[in-house]
Amino acid sequence: MNAQLATLYTPSAAPMITATRLRRGNASAHGAPRLIAEALATARRAGATGAITVRADSAYYNRDVVAAAGASGARFLITARMDPAVTAAIRRTTETNRTAIQYPNAI
């Protein structure tokens, strides 16, 4: 069994689990869009009013996961697999067309 967890972290509270799933087999993104939607809904019900960022590893690099985050108004940061399209996009990136990511108070 593998666990999928979604957690909520705020500057004023300890991290808490907002959604969980147990799955058979290898880790994958199966069920992740629903997990993300539920976690974001829970965060809002818990009083989260600011910007929310969904962070995920490369197993969750797919359009359904991005769509689930976007549909709930969240930003997202998902590690991309190094496939040919990603490698080509990195080659096209210059100092003037990229955005730095700031992580204040990162844990």
Secondary structure, DSSP 8 states (H G I E B T S, - for coil): -EEEEEEEEETTEEEEEEEEEEESSS---TTHHHHHHHHHHHHHHTT--S--EEEE-GGG-SHHHHHHHHHTT-EEEE-----HHHHHHHHH--TTS------TT--
